[in-house]
Amino acid sequence: MSNRLELGKEYPSATEESAIQAIEQMTRQQIEQNYQAGERPARRDAHAKHHGCVKGEFIVEPNITKDMRVGVFQEPGKKFTACIRFSNSSGNIKPDYKADARGMAIKLIGVEGEKLLPDEQKTHDFVLVNNPVFAIRNLDDYVKFFADVIEAKGNLPLKFFLPGFNPFQWRLHEFKIAISAFNKKVVSPLEIQYWSMTAYKFGDRAIKFSTKPSTDNLSGRKASRSPNYLREAMIEHLKSKEAQFDFLIQFQTDAEKMPIEDATIEWKSPYHKVATIIIPPQTFDSPEQMEFCENLSYTPWHALPEHQPIGATNRARKQIYTAISKLRHELNGVSRQEPTEEYFSSLFGR
């Protein structure tokens, strides 16, 4: 029997379920402890600080090739309203000039078809970070990582990467990824590229995806020492200018060199543009808009089956993201609601 990996196929480990349970339990405990200690509102365990949500348009390429007309990309030129959340990746609220990775979460509104999760039936989410790879190889390692993150109080958990004096136990590959992700120079969330890091179905194939900013987004500004300078940069840009991103996908072409289960390995295959994201000039930082942004739920499992998340990290996200969203909404006394086109447009303008 061949041990070679197959394109598009998942390979769950025997310990996966217990690892997911352990991660969920630690995450719940951390949120509950922070809440009991007076942190209000109860926030996400990651990407807790958002710079704001903006209204955009997600436009499928008019000349998209037939082999890429899958799921939300089925109809050439199709336009979706998008609610886009920009954030820092830390679970702690800290100044923007502190080292951190940055996130971009896209919620398409008005997506028809049966979804993988029942709580939102008209949306489709894409979640991305400004680094092409994840810093954790598997879920057993993630259990250790999460415990060390808690001990490090949100700082980079050196204990996880360098657990002792034995160099054979060091996780140098993962350490290099974490250092790279946390120390990227960012002057504005609108000026950097983001990646899915993890794999997804694309019909019967597997892909990763990315959003690349237009060169017209570049401002020449420099990072400041203001604690909220990333939000301030977005406010300044969107006062008078639109922002654009290309939405790109890359296919898994070699199951060995481009694994699905190990998200620390960068895929080396061409990117193909399948959509354009346009964020028009707007105001997005009113108290009502910021509260709306705080109460949204994003998960890669808000998706059509044609784009099902795959790989260990994504399988864990299905259970953990849902549980944590329910918990923080319960603690905050806020109902979980799917954003409608009408309400979103009334709040952010048509």
C-alpha positions in Angstrom: 0.0 0.0 0.0 1.4 3.4 -0.9 2.0 6.0 1.8 2.1 8.9 -0.6 -0.3 11.7 0.1 -3.1 12.4 -2.3 -4.2 15.8 -3.7 -7.1 17.3 -1.8 -7.2 14.6 0.9 -7.3 15.1 4.7 -5.4 13.0 7.2 -6.8 13.5 10.7 -4.6 12.3 13.6 -5.7 9.7 16.2 -5.4 12.3 19.0 -7.2 15.1 17.1 -10.5 15.0 19.0 -9.0 15.1 22.4 -6.7 18.0 21.3 -9.7 20.0 20.1 -11.5 19.5 23.4 -8.5 20.6 25.3 -8.0 23.8 23.2 -11.7 24.7 23.5 -11.6 24.2 27.3 -8.5 26.3 27.7 -10.0 29.0 25.5 -13.3 29.1 27.4 -11.5 29.3 30.8 -9.3 32.2 29.6 -12.3 34.2 28.4 -14.4 33.5 31.5 -11.4 34.4 33.8 -10.8 37.6 32.0 -14.5 38.5 32.2 -14.7 37.7 35.9 -11.6 39.9 36.4 -13.5 42.8 34.9 -12.7 42.8 31.2 -15.8 44.1 29.5 -17.0 43.2 27.0 -15.9 39.6 26.7 -13.7 39.5 23.6 -12.5 37.0 21.1 -9.5 34.8 22.2 -7.7 36.0 19.1 -8.1 39.1 16.9 -9.7 40.8 19.9 -8.9 44.4 18.8 -10.5 45.4 15.6 -9.6 48.6 13.7 -13.0 48.7 12.3 -15.4 47.1 9.8 -15.9 48.6 6.4 -18.3 48.1 3.6 -16.9 46.8 0.4 -17.9 45.2 -2.9 -16.6 41.7 -3.9 -16.7 41.4 -7.7 -16.1 38.0 -9.4 -13.7 38.4 -12.4 -15.8 39.0 -15.5 -13.5 36.7 -17.6 -13.0 34.0 -15.0 -12.2 30.7 -16.7 -14.7 27.9 -16.6 -12.6 25.7 -14.4 -12.7 28.3 -11.7 -16.4 29.0 -11.7 -17.0 27.3 -8.4 -19.1 28.3 -5.4 -19.2 32.0 -4.9 -17.2 32.4 -8.2 -19.8 30.5 -10.2 -21.1 33.6 -12.0 -18.7 35.9 -13.9 -19.0 39.5 -12.9 -21.2 38.7 -9.9 -21.2 41.4 -7.2 -21.5 40.7 -3.4 -21.7 43.3 -0.6 -18.8 42.6 1.8 -18.4 43.4 5.4 -14.6 43.5 6.1 -13.1 43.5 9.5 -9.5 44.5 10.1 -7.8 43.5 13.3 -4.7 42.7 15.3 -4.2 39.0 15.9 -3.5 39.1 19.7 -6.2 38.1 22.2 -5.2 41.1 24.3 -6.0 44.7 23.6 -2.7 46.5 23.2 -1.2 49.4 21.3 -0.9 49.0 17.5 2.9 49.7 17.7 3.4 46.6 19.7 4.6 43.6 17.6 1.6 41.6 16.3 0.2 39.9 13.2 -2.8 41.5 11.5 -6.0 40.1 10.2 -8.6 40.6 7.5 -11.9 38.9 7.7 -14.4 39.1 4.8 -18.1 38.4 5.1 -20.0 38.2 1.8 -23.7 39.0 2.2 -26.4 37.6 0.0 -24.7 34.3 -0.8 -27.4 31.8 -1.7 -27.1 28.0 -1.2 -27.0 25.6 1.8 -24.1 26.4 4.1 -21.8 24.2 6.3 -23.1 25.8 9.5 -26.8 26.6 10.2 -26.4 29.9 12.1 -25.8 32.0 9.0 -27.6 31.1 5.8 -26.9 34.1 3.5 -23.3 34.8 4.2 -19.9 33.4 3.3 -16.7 34.2 5.3 -13.0 34.3 4.3 -10.5 34.8 7.1 -6.9 35.8 6.4 -3.7 37.0 8.2 -0.7 39.0 6.9 1.5 35.9 6.8 1.4 33.0 4.3 1.9 30.3 6.9 0.8 29.3 10.4 3.3 28.8 13.2 1.9 25.6 14.6 2.3 22.2 12.8 -0.4 20.1 14.5 -3.1 20.2 17.1 -1.1 18.4 19.8 1.5 21.2 19.5 -1.3 23.8 19.6 -2.4 22.5 23.0 1.1 23.2 24.3 1.3 26.5 22.4 -2.0 27.7 23.9 -1.0 26.8 27.4 2.3 28.7 27.0 0.5 31.7 25.4 -1.7 32.0 28.6 1.4 31.7 30.8 3.2 34.4 28.6 0.1 36.7 29.1 -0.3 37.2 25.3 3.3 37.8 24.5 5.3 35.5 22.2 5.6 32.2 24.1 9.3 31.5 23.9 8.8 28.5 26.1 6.9 26.8 23.4 9.5 27.3 20.7 12.6 26.7 22.9 11.3 24.4 25.7 14.7 23.4 27.1 18.4 23.0 26.6 18.0 20.0 24.2 18.2 21.5 20.7 16.3 18.5 19.3 13.2 19.7 21.1 13.5 23.2 19.7 10.8 24.3 17.2 13.1 26.6 15.1 11.0 26.4 12.0 7.9 27.5 13.8 9.9 30.1 15.7 11.1 31.7 12.5 7.5 31.9 11.3 6.3 33.5 14.5 9.0 36.1 14.5 8.4 37.0 10.9 4.6 37.3 11.4 4.9 39.4 14.6 7.5 41.8 13.3 6.2 42.8 9.9 6.2 46.6 9.5 2.6 47.7 8.9 1.6 51.4 8.2 -2.0 50.6 7.4 -4.3 47.6 7.2 -5.1 48.7 3.6 -1.6 48.5 2.4 -0.5 44.9 3.2 -1.2 41.4 1.7 -3.1 38.8 3.6 -3.2 35.0 3.2 -5.5 32.2 4.3 -2.5 30.2 5.7 -4.8 27.1 5.7 -6.3 25.0 2.9 -9.9 24.9 1.5 -11.8 22.9 -1.0 -12.5 24.5 -4.4 -14.9 22.0 -5.8 -12.9 18.8 -6.0 -9.6 20.5 -5.7 -7.7 22.2 -2.8 -6.6 25.8 -2.7 -5.2 28.5 -0.5 -6.2 32.2 -1.1 -4.8 35.7 -0.6 -5.8 39.3 -0.8 -3.2 41.6 -2.4 -3.6 45.4 -2.1 -3.6 47.6 -5.2 -0.5 49.8 -5.6 -3.0 52.7 -5.5 -3.5 51.9 -1.8 0.0 52.8 -0.9 0.3 56.1 0.8 3.9 56.7 1.7 2.9 57.2 5.4 5.0 55.9 8.2 3.9 54.0 11.3 3.3 56.3 14.3 3.4 55.8 18.1 -0.3 56.3 18.5 -1.9 53.3 20.2 -4.6 53.2 17.5 -2.6 54.3 14.5 -3.9 51.5 12.2 -7.5 52.6 12.6 -6.4 56.2 12.2 -4.6 55.3 8.9 -7.8 53.7 7.6 -9.9 56.7 8.6 -7.5 59.1 6.8 -7.3 56.9 3.7 -11.1 56.3 3.4 -12.0 60.0 3.9 -11.5 60.6 0.2 -10.0 57.5 -1.5 -11.2 54.0 -2.2 -9.1 51.0 -1.5 -8.8 47.9 -3.7 -7.5 44.3 -3.2 -7.1 41.5 -5.7 -8.6 38.2 -4.4 -6.2 35.4 -5.5 -6.3 31.6 -5.3 -3.5 29.0 -5.7 -4.1 25.3 -6.3 -2.5 22.4 -4.5 -0.4 20.8 -7.3 1.9 18.5 -5.2 0.4 16.7 -2.1 3.8 16.1 -0.6 5.4 19.5 -1.1 2.1 21.4 -0.5 0.5 19.5 2.4 -3.0 20.2 3.7 -2.4 19.1 7.3 0.8 21.1 8.0 0.0 24.8 7.7 3.6 25.8 8.4 4.6 24.8 4.9 4.2 27.5 2.2 2.7 26.4 -1.0 4.7 27.1 -4.1 2.2 27.4 -7.1 0.9 30.3 -9.2 -1.8 32.6 -8.0 -4.8 33.3 -10.1 -7.0 36.4 -9.7 -10.7 35.4 -9.3 -12.2 38.6 -7.8 -11.7 42.3 -7.0 -12.5 43.9 -3.6 -13.4 47.6 -3.7 -13.7 49.6 -0.5 -15.2 53.0 -1.3 -14.6 56.2 0.7 -16.7 56.0 3.9 -16.9 56.7 7.6 -16.8 53.5 9.7 -15.8 54.5 13.3 -19.1 55.7 14.8 -20.0 54.1 18.1 -22.9 52.2 16.4 -20.6 50.9 13.7 -17.8 49.9 16.1 -20.3 48.0 18.3 -21.7 46.2 15.2 -18.2 45.2 14.3 -17.5 43.9 17.8 -20.6 41.7 17.8 -20.1 40.0 14.4 -19.0 36.4 14.2 -16.5 35.2 11.6 -15.6 31.6 10.9 -14.2 29.9 7.8 -17.1 27.4 8.3 -19.6 30.1 7.3 -19.2 28.7 3.8 -20.6 26.8 0.9 -19.7 23.1 0.8 -17.7 23.8 -2.4 -15.3 25.9 -0.3 -15.2 23.7 2.9 -12.2 24.4 5.1 -9.8 21.4 5.3 -6.8 20.5 7.4 -6.3 20.1 11.1 -6.3 23.8 12.0 -9.6 24.3 10.1 -11.2 21.2 11.6 -10.4 22.6 15.1 -11.8 26.0 14.1 -15.2 24.5 13.4 -15.9 23.6 17.0 -13.8 26.2 18.8 -14.9 29.3 16.9 -18.6 28.4 17.3 -18.2 27.7 21.0 -16.3 30.9 21.7 -18.7 33.0 19.7 -21.6 31.6 21.7 -19.8 32.2 25.0 -18.8 35.8 24.4 -22.3 36.7 23.1 -23.8 35.1 26.2 -21.5 36.9 28.6 -22.1 40.2 26.8 -25.9 39.7 26.8 -26.0 40.1 23.0 -27.8 37.8 20.6 -25.9 36.2 17.7 -27.4 37.6 14.5 -26.6 37.2 10.9 -26.1 40.6 9.2 -28.7 41.4 6.6 -28.0 43.4 3.5 -30.7 46.0 4.6 -29.3 46.6 8.1 -25.7 46.6 7.0 -26.4 49.1 4.2 -28.4 51.3 6.6 -25.5 51.4 9.1 -22.7 51.9 6.6 -24.5 53.7 3.8 -25.6 52.5 0.3 
